[in-house]
Amino acid sequence: MVDRNNDLRIAIDLDTFKTEFAERVQVETSGQHVILSFLQMIPGATEQQSNAKIVSRIALTWPQFALVSDLLSELKSEHKQSAQDTFVSCVVAEKEVTNVT
């Protein structure tokens, strides 16, 4: 089990910090590390234009990646029902909007 209650004391610069949403993740690997690139899609891009931009890129060693992977699996299991409920609500709302137009 991954310990989520640790004694980290995290500093943050609120003037430059921002949270970005990402629609896709690309993964690159080597023998030493894993790189996760979080992407936002660019709507309306033509075939000649970029259709995604990297909003964050994180490099992890394999042991760090294993810990993060375990944590994400635990979170997925713990929140599976609420995630499914949210997904179903979004699909229903999208259908209602589609039926109105």
N, CA, C and O atoms as CSV, one atom per row, in Angstrom:
chain,resi,resn,atom,element,x,y,z
A,1,MET,N,N,0.838,-1.191,0.000
A,1,MET,CA,C,0.000,0.000,0.000
A,1,MET,C,C,0.882,1.253,0.000
A,1,MET,O,O,1.917,1.293,0.664
A,2,VAL,N,N,0.472,2.238,-0.729
A,2,VAL,CA,C,1.218,3.493,-0.800
A,2,VAL,C,C,0.805,4.383,0.368
A,2,VAL,O,O,-0.386,4.568,0.622
A,3,ASP,N,N,1.773,4.924,1.065
A,3,ASP,CA,C,1.509,5.804,2.200
A,3,ASP,C,C,1.206,7.205,1.699
A,3,ASP,O,O,2.084,7.896,1.181
A,4,ARG,N,N,-0.055,7.619,1.859
A,4,ARG,CA,C,-0.442,8.962,1.414
A,4,ARG,C,C,-0.303,9.992,2.526
A,4,ARG,O,O,-0.334,11.195,2.266
A,5,ASN,N,N,-0.150,9.526,3.766
A,5,ASN,CA,C,-0.010,10.441,4.901
A,5,ASN,C,C,1.462,10.526,5.265
A,5,ASN,O,O,1.941,9.802,6.138
A,6,ASN,N,N,2.161,11.401,4.599
A,6,ASN,CA,C,3.586,11.535,4.867
A,6,ASN,C,C,3.856,12.889,5.500
A,6,ASN,O,O,2.942,13.687,5.712
A,7,ASP,N,N,5.096,13.130,5.791
A,7,ASP,CA,C,5.458,14.369,6.485
A,7,ASP,C,C,6.056,15.414,5.549
A,7,ASP,O,O,6.891,16.213,5.973
A,8,LEU,N,N,5.646,15.419,4.298
A,8,LEU,CA,C,6.143,16.424,3.357
A,8,LEU,C,C,5.663,17.812,3.752
A,8,LEU,O,O,4.531,17.992,4.199
A,9,ARG,N,N,6.530,18.769,3.582
A,9,ARG,CA,C,6.193,20.177,3.773
A,9,ARG,C,C,6.443,20.835,2.425
A,9,ARG,O,O,7.584,21.130,2.070
A,10,ILE,N,N,5.385,21.058,1.688
A,10,ILE,CA,C,5.482,21.456,0.285
A,10,ILE,C,C,5.398,22.973,0.152
A,10,ILE,O,O,4.508,23.608,0.719
A,11,ALA,N,N,6.328,23.544,-0.599
A,11,ALA,CA,C,6.306,24.976,-0.907
A,11,ALA,C,C,5.626,25.162,-2.255
A,11,ALA,O,O,5.720,24.307,-3.135
A,12,ILE,N,N,4.943,26.287,-2.405
A,12,ILE,CA,C,4.275,26.582,-3.673
A,12,ILE,C,C,4.328,28.086,-3.922
A,12,ILE,O,O,4.130,28.886,-3.007
A,13,ASP,N,N,4.593,28.452,-5.151
A,13,ASP,CA,C,4.581,29.854,-5.555
A,13,ASP,C,C,3.222,30.118,-6.201
A,13,ASP,O,O,3.019,29.800,-7.373
A,14,LEU,N,N,2.303,30.692,-5.450
A,14,LEU,CA,C,0.940,30.908,-5.937
A,14,LEU,C,C,0.871,31.882,-7.105
A,14,LEU,O,O,-0.121,31.898,-7.833
A,15,ASP,N,N,1.909,32.694,-7.297
A,15,ASP,CA,C,1.915,33.625,-8.427
A,15,ASP,C,C,2.119,32.914,-9.759
A,15,ASP,O,O,1.647,33.386,-10.793
A,16,THR,N,N,2.812,31.794,-9.741
A,16,THR,CA,C,3.097,31.089,-10.994
A,16,THR,C,C,2.414,29.731,-11.091
A,16,THR,O,O,2.381,29.137,-12.169
A,17,PHE,N,N,1.870,29.231,-9.993
A,17,PHE,CA,C,1.257,27.899,-9.990
A,17,PHE,C,C,-0.102,27.928,-10.672
A,17,PHE,O,O,-0.901,28.838,-10.446
A,18,LYS,N,N,-0.359,26.931,-11.506
A,18,LYS,CA,C,-1.694,26.787,-12.073
A,18,LYS,C,C,-1.946,25.312,-12.364
A,18,LYS,O,O,-1.022,24.547,-12.641
A,19,THR,N,N,-3.197,24.940,-12.294
A,19,THR,CA,C,-3.609,23.570,-12.575
A,19,THR,C,C,-4.094,23.500,-14.008
A,19,THR,O,O,-4.881,24.340,-14.443
A,20,GLU,N,N,-3.633,22.514,-14.736
A,20,GLU,CA,C,-4.020,22.317,-16.133
A,20,GLU,C,C,-4.766,20.996,-16.265
A,20,GLU,O,O,-4.386,20.004,-15.644
A,21,PHE,N,N,-5.813,20.979,-17.061
A,21,PHE,CA,C,-6.488,19.737,-17.398
A,21,PHE,C,C,-5.829,19.156,-18.638
A,21,PHE,O,O,-5.398,19.893,-19.525
A,22,ALA,N,N,-5.754,17.846,-18.694
A,22,ALA,CA,C,-5.168,17.165,-19.848
A,22,ALA,C,C,-6.143,16.105,-20.343
A,22,ALA,O,O,-6.742,15.374,-19.554
A,23,GLU,N,N,-6.293,16.035,-21.664
A,23,GLU,CA,C,-7.178,15.027,-22.250
A,23,GLU,C,C,-6.441,13.739,-22.591
A,23,GLU,O,O,-7.057,12.678,-22.690
A,24,ARG,N,N,-5.149,13.826,-22.769
A,24,ARG,CA,C,-4.373,12.637,-23.162
A,24,ARG,C,C,-3.037,12.610,-22.434
A,24,ARG,O,O,-2.536,13.629,-21.959
A,25,VAL,N,N,-2.480,11.406,-22.365
A,25,VAL,CA,C,-1.158,11.211,-21.776
A,25,VAL,C,C,-0.330,10.370,-22.738
A,25,VAL,O,O,-0.787,9.330,-23.212
A,26,GLN,N,N,0.876,10.815,-23.022
A,26,GLN,CA,C,1.822,10.015,-23.799
A,26,GLN,C,C,2.903,9.518,-22.852
A,26,GLN,O,O,3.318,10.230,-21.938
A,27,VAL,N,N,3.355,8.288,-23.079
A,27,VAL,CA,C,4.360,7.680,-22.214
A,27,VAL,C,C,5.585,7.306,-23.043
A,27,VAL,O,O,5.473,6.673,-24.092
A,28,GLU,N,N,6.748,7.708,-22.554
A,28,GLU,CA,C,8.024,7.311,-23.155
A,28,GLU,C,C,8.814,6.580,-22.077
A,28,GLU,O,O,8.770,6.960,-20.906
A,29,THR,N,N,9.535,5.532,-22.468
A,29,THR,CA,C,10.299,4.774,-21.482
A,29,THR,C,C,11.726,4.536,-21.954
A,29,THR,O,O,12.025,4.534,-23.148
A,30,SER,N,N,12.585,4.337,-20.975
A,30,SER,CA,C,13.951,3.888,-21.232
A,30,SER,C,C,14.292,2.922,-20.101
A,30,SER,O,O,13.450,2.647,-19.246
A,31,GLY,N,N,15.487,2.420,-20.092
A,31,GLY,CA,C,15.896,1.530,-19.016
A,31,GLY,C,C,15.985,2.221,-17.671
A,31,GLY,O,O,15.926,1.563,-16.633
A,32,GLN,N,N,16.128,3.548,-17.673
A,32,GLN,CA,C,16.309,4.295,-16.429
A,32,GLN,C,C,15.063,5.023,-15.938
A,32,GLN,O,O,14.920,5.248,-14.737
A,33,HIS,N,N,14.158,5.397,-16.841
A,33,HIS,CA,C,13.044,6.232,-16.402
A,33,HIS,C,C,11.818,6.104,-17.308
A,33,HIS,O,O,11.853,5.499,-18.380
A,34,VAL,N,N,10.732,6.709,-16.814
A,34,VAL,CA,C,9.467,6.820,-17.547
A,34,VAL,C,C,9.154,8.307,-17.644
A,34,VAL,O,O,9.262,9.030,-16.654
A,35,ILE,N,N,8.769,8.768,-18.830
A,35,ILE,CA,C,8.373,10.168,-19.006
A,35,ILE,C,C,6.899,10.196,-19.377
A,35,ILE,O,O,6.472,9.553,-20.336
A,36,LEU,N,N,6.127,10.954,-18.599
A,36,LEU,CA,C,4.701,11.143,-18.859
A,36,LEU,C,C,4.501,12.553,-19.395
A,36,LEU,O,O,4.853,13.527,-18.731
A,37,SER,N,N,3.942,12.666,-20.584
A,37,SER,CA,C,3.612,13.969,-21.171
A,37,SER,C,C,2.100,14.116,-21.166
A,37,SER,O,O,1.389,13.310,-21.766
A,38,PHE,N,N,1.610,15.149,-20.486
A,38,PHE,CA,C,0.174,15.405,-20.392
A,38,PHE,C,C,-0.199,16.427,-21.462
A,38,PHE,O,O,0.402,17.498,-21.546
A,39,LEU,N,N,-1.194,16.087,-22.276
A,39,LEU,CA,C,-1.535,16.872,-23.459
A,39,LEU,C,C,-2.938,17.455,-23.391
A,39,LEU,O,O,-3.864,16.820,-22.887
A,40,GLN,N,N,-3.081,18.663,-23.900
A,40,GLN,CA,C,-4.392,19.261,-24.162
A,40,GLN,C,C,-4.599,19.240,-25.666
A,40,GLN,O,O,-3.690,19.560,-26.432
A,41,MET,N,N,-5.797,18.863,-26.084
A,41,MET,CA,C,-6.117,18.853,-27.501
A,41,MET,C,C,-6.445,20.276,-27.942
A,41,MET,O,O,-7.016,21.054,-27.178
A,42,ILE,N,N,-6.084,20.609,-29.169
A,42,ILE,CA,C,-6.346,21.930,-29.738
A,42,ILE,C,C,-7.509,21.787,-30.708
A,42,ILE,O,O,-7.352,21.208,-31.783
A,43,PRO,N,N,-8.679,22.311,-30.336
A,43,PRO,CA,C,-9.840,22.164,-31.222
A,43,PRO,C,C,-9.669,22.953,-32.516
A,43,PRO,O,O,-9.061,24.023,-32.531
A,44,GLY,N,N,-10.208,22.417,-33.582
A,44,GLY,CA,C,-10.213,23.112,-34.860
A,44,GLY,C,C,-8.907,23.073,-35.629
A,44,GLY,O,O,-8.779,23.747,-36.651
A,45,ALA,N,N,-7.939,22.305,-35.167
A,45,ALA,CA,C,-6.654,22.232,-35.874
A,45,ALA,C,C,-6.817,21.472,-37.181
A,45,ALA,O,O,-7.496,20.446,-37.241
A,46,THR,N,N,-6.188,21.989,-38.221
A,46,THR,CA,C,-6.211,21.297,-39.511
A,46,THR,C,C,-5.137,20.212,-39.508
A,46,THR,O,O,-4.358,20.103,-38.561
A,47,GLU,N,N,-5.101,19.414,-40.569
A,47,GLU,CA,C,-4.107,18.343,-40.647
A,47,GLU,C,C,-2.682,18.872,-40.668
A,47,GLU,O,O,-1.757,18.152,-40.290
A,48,GLN,N,N,-2.482,20.106,-41.097
A,48,GLN,CA,C,-1.146,20.690,-41.158
A,48,GLN,C,C,-0.739,21.357,-39.839
A,48,GLN,O,O,0.429,21.708,-39.664
A,49,GLN,N,N,-1.664,21.533,-38.931
A,49,GLN,CA,C,-1.394,22.221,-37.672
A,49,GLN,C,C,-1.259,21.213,-36.533
A,49,GLN,O,O,-1.763,20.093,-36.612
A,50,SER,N,N,-0.576,21.629,-35.486
A,50,SER,CA,C,-0.513,20.806,-34.274
A,50,SER,C,C,-1.913,20.683,-33.702
A,50,SER,O,O,-2.655,21.664,-33.657
A,51,ASN,N,N,-2.280,19.490,-33.266
A,51,ASN,CA,C,-3.614,19.311,-32.692
A,51,ASN,C,C,-3.564,19.018,-31.197
A,51,ASN,O,O,-4.587,18.701,-30.590
A,52,ALA,N,N,-2.377,19.124,-30.604
A,52,ALA,CA,C,-2.235,18.943,-29.163
A,52,ALA,C,C,-1.021,19.729,-28.690
A,52,ALA,O,O,-0.083,19.980,-29.447
A,53,LYS,N,N,-1.064,20.115,-27.403
A,53,LYS,CA,C,0.108,20.775,-26.824
A,53,LYS,C,C,0.413,20.132,-25.477
A,53,LYS,O,O,-0.490,19.725,-24.746
A,54,ILE,N,N,1.693,20.049,-25.166
A,54,ILE,CA,C,2.118,19.494,-23.884
A,54,ILE,C,C,1.931,20.567,-22.816
A,54,ILE,O,O,2.459,21.673,-22.940
A,55,VAL,N,N,1.176,20.237,-21.766
A,55,VAL,CA,C,0.977,21.182,-20.668
A,55,VAL,C,C,1.811,20.813,-19.445
A,55,VAL,O,O,2.013,21.635,-18.551
A,56,SER,N,N,2.294,19.570,-19.413
A,56,SER,CA,C,3.179,19.146,-18.334
A,56,SER,C,C,3.940,17.907,-18.782
A,56,SER,O,O,3.417,17.063,-19.510
A,57,ARG,N,N,5.175,17.819,-18.336
A,57,ARG,CA,C,6.009,16.659,-18.689
A,57,ARG,C,C,6.760,16.264,-17.421
A,57,ARG,O,O,7.484,17.070,-16.837
A,58,ILE,N,N,6.577,15.015,-17.007
A,58,ILE,CA,C,7.134,14.528,-15.751
A,58,ILE,C,C,8.011,13.311,-16.019
A,58,ILE,O,O,7.583,12.378,-16.700
A,59,ALA,N,N,9.221,13.309,-15.495
A,59,ALA,CA,C,10.107,12.150,-15.599
A,59,ALA,C,C,10.182,11.469,-14.232
A,59,ALA,O,O,10.381,12.125,-13.209
A,60,LEU,N,N,10.022,10.155,-14.231
A,60,LEU,CA,C,10.078,9.366,-13.003
A,60,LEU,C,C,11.055,8.211,-13.186
A,60,LEU,O,O,11.161,7.644,-14.273
A,61,THR,N,N,11.764,7.867,-12.118
A,61,THR,CA,C,12.538,6.634,-12.166
A,61,THR,C,C,11.550,5.473,-12.123
A,61,THR,O,O,10.389,5.662,-11.761
A,62,TRP,N,N,11.993,4.294,-12.482
A,62,TRP,CA,C,11.093,3.140,-12.453
A,62,TRP,C,C,10.526,2.884,-11.055
A,62,TRP,O,O,9.334,2.597,-10.947
A,63,PRO,N,N,11.323,2.975,-9.970
A,63,PRO,CA,C,10.728,2.797,-8.637
A,63,PRO,C,C,9.673,3.867,-8.318
A,63,PRO,O,O,8.636,3.560,-7.728
A,64,GLN,N,N,9.938,5.122,-8.707
A,64,GLN,CA,C,8.941,6.182,-8.497
A,64,GLN,C,C,7.680,5.889,-9.300
A,64,GLN,O,O,6.567,6.043,-8.796
A,65,PHE,N,N,7.856,5.467,-10.547
A,65,PHE,CA,C,6.712,5.145,-11.397
A,65,PHE,C,C,5.889,4.017,-10.789
A,65,PHE,O,O,4.660,4.071,-10.810
A,66,ALA,N,N,6.550,2.996,-10.246
A,66,ALA,CA,C,5.835,1.883,-9.620
A,66,ALA,C,C,4.989,2.378,-8.447
A,66,ALA,O,O,3.847,1.948,-8.285
A,67,LEU,N,N,5.538,3.277,-7.628
A,67,LEU,CA,C,4.774,3.827,-6.503
A,67,LEU,C,C,3.572,4.634,-6.984
A,67,LEU,O,O,2.474,4.492,-6.447
A,68,VAL,N,N,3.775,5.482,-7.993
A,68,VAL,CA,C,2.678,6.284,-8.542
A,68,VAL,C,C,1.618,5.373,-9.153
A,68,VAL,O,O,0.422,5.602,-8.974
A,69,SER,N,N,2.048,4.358,-9.861
A,69,SER,CA,C,1.121,3.415,-10.484
A,69,SER,C,C,0.269,2.713,-9.425
A,69,SER,O,O,-0.940,2.561,-9.600
A,70,ASP,N,N,0.901,2.283,-8.325
A,70,ASP,CA,C,0.153,1.653,-7.230
A,70,ASP,C,C,-0.859,2.625,-6.633
A,70,ASP,O,O,-2.001,2.251,-6.367
A,71,LEU,N,N,-0.443,3.865,-6.423
A,71,LEU,CA,C,-1.338,4.878,-5.862
A,71,LEU,C,C,-2.531,5.115,-6.783
A,71,LEU,O,O,-3.668,5.188,-6.316
A,72,LEU,N,N,-2.283,5.236,-8.083
A,72,LEU,CA,C,-3.372,5.462,-9.041
A,72,LEU,C,C,-4.333,4.274,-9.077
A,72,LEU,O,O,-5.544,4.462,-9.192
A,73,SER,N,N,-3.810,3.074,-8.981
A,73,SER,CA,C,-4.670,1.882,-8.952
A,73,SER,C,C,-5.563,1.886,-7.719
A,73,SER,O,O,-6.750,1.575,-7.804
A,74,GLU,N,N,-4.984,2.243,-6.565
A,74,GLU,CA,C,-5.774,2.335,-5.337
A,74,GLU,C,C,-6.864,3.393,-5.468
A,74,GLU,O,O,-8.016,3.146,-5.111
A,75,LEU,N,N,-6.508,4.565,-5.977
A,75,LEU,CA,C,-7.491,5.637,-6.144
A,75,LEU,C,C,-8.604,5.221,-7.092
A,75,LEU,O,O,-9.774,5.517,-6.850
A,76,LYS,N,N,-8.247,4.544,-8.157
A,76,LYS,CA,C,-9.239,4.067,-9.122
A,76,LYS,C,C,-10.218,3.115,-8.451
A,76,LYS,O,O,-11.427,3.221,-8.655
A,77,SER,N,N,-9.708,2.195,-7.659
A,77,SER,CA,C,-10.578,1.244,-6.960
A,77,SER,C,C,-11.473,1.946,-5.947
A,77,SER,O,O,-12.667,1.661,-5.859
A,78,GLU,N,N,-10.890,2.861,-5.185
A,78,GLU,CA,C,-11.639,3.567,-4.147
A,78,GLU,C,C,-12.736,4.458,-4.716
A,78,GLU,O,O,-13.782,4.624,-4.088
A,79,HIS,N,N,-12.517,5.028,-5.885
A,79,HIS,CA,C,-13.447,6.014,-6.442
A,79,HIS,C,C,-14.161,5.521,-7.692
A,79,HIS,O,O,-14.726,6.320,-8.440
A,80,LYS,N,N,-14.141,4.221,-7.923
A,80,LYS,CA,C,-14.710,3.673,-9.152
A,80,LYS,C,C,-16.186,4.038,-9.306
A,80,LYS,O,O,-16.602,4.465,-10.383
A,81,GLN,N,N,-16.978,3.879,-8.255
A,81,GLN,CA,C,-18.409,4.141,-8.361
A,81,GLN,C,C,-18.696,5.612,-8.632
A,81,GLN,O,O,-19.523,5.928,-9.488
A,82,SER,N,N,-18.031,6.514,-7.924
A,82,SER,CA,C,-18.296,7.941,-8.159
A,82,SER,C,C,-17.829,8.356,-9.549
A,82,SER,O,O,-18.462,9.202,-10.180
A,83,ALA,N,N,-16.737,7.780,-10.039
A,83,ALA,CA,C,-16.274,8.083,-11.398
A,83,ALA,C,C,-17.283,7.587,-12.423
A,83,ALA,O,O,-17.570,8.283,-13.397
A,84,GLN,N,N,-17.824,6.388,-12.212
A,84,GLN,CA,C,-18.833,5.858,-13.132
A,84,GLN,C,C,-20.089,6.719,-13.105
A,84,GLN,O,O,-20.664,7.009,-14.154
A,85,ASP,N,N,-20.520,7.129,-11.915
A,85,ASP,CA,C,-21.711,7.975,-11.793
A,85,ASP,C,C,-21.509,9.300,-12.523
A,85,ASP,O,O,-22.413,9.767,-13.217
A,86,THR,N,N,-20.338,9.907,-12.374
A,86,THR,CA,C,-20.038,11.165,-13.058
A,86,THR,C,C,-20.046,10.970,-14.561
A,86,THR,O,O,-20.595,11.794,-15.293
A,87,PHE,N,N,-19.440,9.885,-15.031
A,87,PHE,CA,C,-19.398,9.596,-16.464
A,87,PHE,C,C,-20.811,9.432,-17.010
A,87,PHE,O,O,-21.140,10.004,-18.049
A,88,VAL,N,N,-21.649,8.662,-16.325
A,88,VAL,CA,C,-23.021,8.438,-16.782
A,88,VAL,C,C,-23.784,9.757,-16.806
A,88,VAL,O,O,-24.529,10.016,-17.751
A,89,SER,N,N,-23.615,10.591,-15.791
A,89,SER,CA,C,-24.288,11.894,-15.755
A,89,SER,C,C,-23.880,12.758,-16.940
A,89,SER,O,O,-24.721,13.433,-17.534
A,90,CYS,N,N,-22.603,12.742,-17.288
A,90,CYS,CA,C,-22.119,13.529,-18.430
A,90,CYS,C,C,-22.702,13.017,-19.739
A,90,CYS,O,O,-23.086,13.809,-20.599
A,91,VAL,N,N,-22.770,11.702,-19.893
A,91,VAL,CA,C,-23.325,11.120,-21.119
A,91,VAL,C,C,-24.800,11.468,-21.238
A,91,VAL,O,O,-25.262,11.831,-22.320
A,92,VAL,N,N,-25.547,11.362,-20.141
A,92,VAL,CA,C,-26.973,11.697,-20.159
A,92,VAL,C,C,-27.160,13.172,-20.495
A,92,VAL,O,O,-28.012,13.512,-21.316
A,93,ALA,N,N,-26.378,14.049,-19.875
A,93,ALA,CA,C,-26.482,15.485,-20.149
A,93,ALA,C,C,-26.145,15.783,-21.604
A,93,ALA,O,O,-26.793,16.624,-22.228
A,94,GLU,N,N,-25.139,15.103,-22.152
A,94,GLU,CA,C,-24.762,15.313,-23.549
A,94,GLU,C,C,-25.884,14.869,-24.483
A,94,GLU,O,O,-26.156,15.531,-25.484
A,95,LYS,N,N,-26.530,13.760,-24.164
A,95,LYS,CA,C,-27.653,13.283,-24.983
A,95,LYS,C,C,-28.800,14.277,-24.946
A,95,LYS,O,O,-29.441,14.534,-25.965
A,96,GLU,N,N,-29.061,14.843,-23.757
A,96,GLU,CA,C,-30.146,15.812,-23.629
A,96,GLU,C,C,-29.858,17.048,-24.471
A,96,GLU,O,O,-30.762,17.574,-25.120
A,97,VAL,N,N,-28.618,17.519,-24.472
A,97,VAL,CA,C,-28.243,18.681,-25.278
A,97,VAL,C,C,-28.366,18.341,-26.757
A,97,VAL,O,O,-28.854,19.158,-27.538
A,98,THR,N,N,-27.936,17.157,-27.148
A,98,THR,CA,C,-28.015,16.730,-28.548
A,98,THR,C,C,-29.464,16.631,-28.999
A,98,THR,O,O,-29.786,17.008,-30.126
A,99,ASN,N,N,-30.337,16.133,-28.142
A,99,ASN,CA,C,-31.747,15.988,-28.493
A,99,ASN,C,C,-32.460,17.329,-28.593
A,99,ASN,O,O,-33.446,17.447,-29.321
A,100,VAL,N,N,-31.982,18.340,-27.878
A,100,VAL,CA,C,-32.598,19.663,-27.904
A,100,VAL,C,C,-32.249,20.393,-29.194
A,100,VAL,O,O,-33.086,21.108,-29.745
A,101,THR,N,N,-31.026,20.222,-29.681
A,101,THR,CA,C,-30.592,20.979,-30.862
A,101,THR,C,C,-31.024,20.343,-32.147
A,101,THR,O,O,-30.733,20.866,-33.223
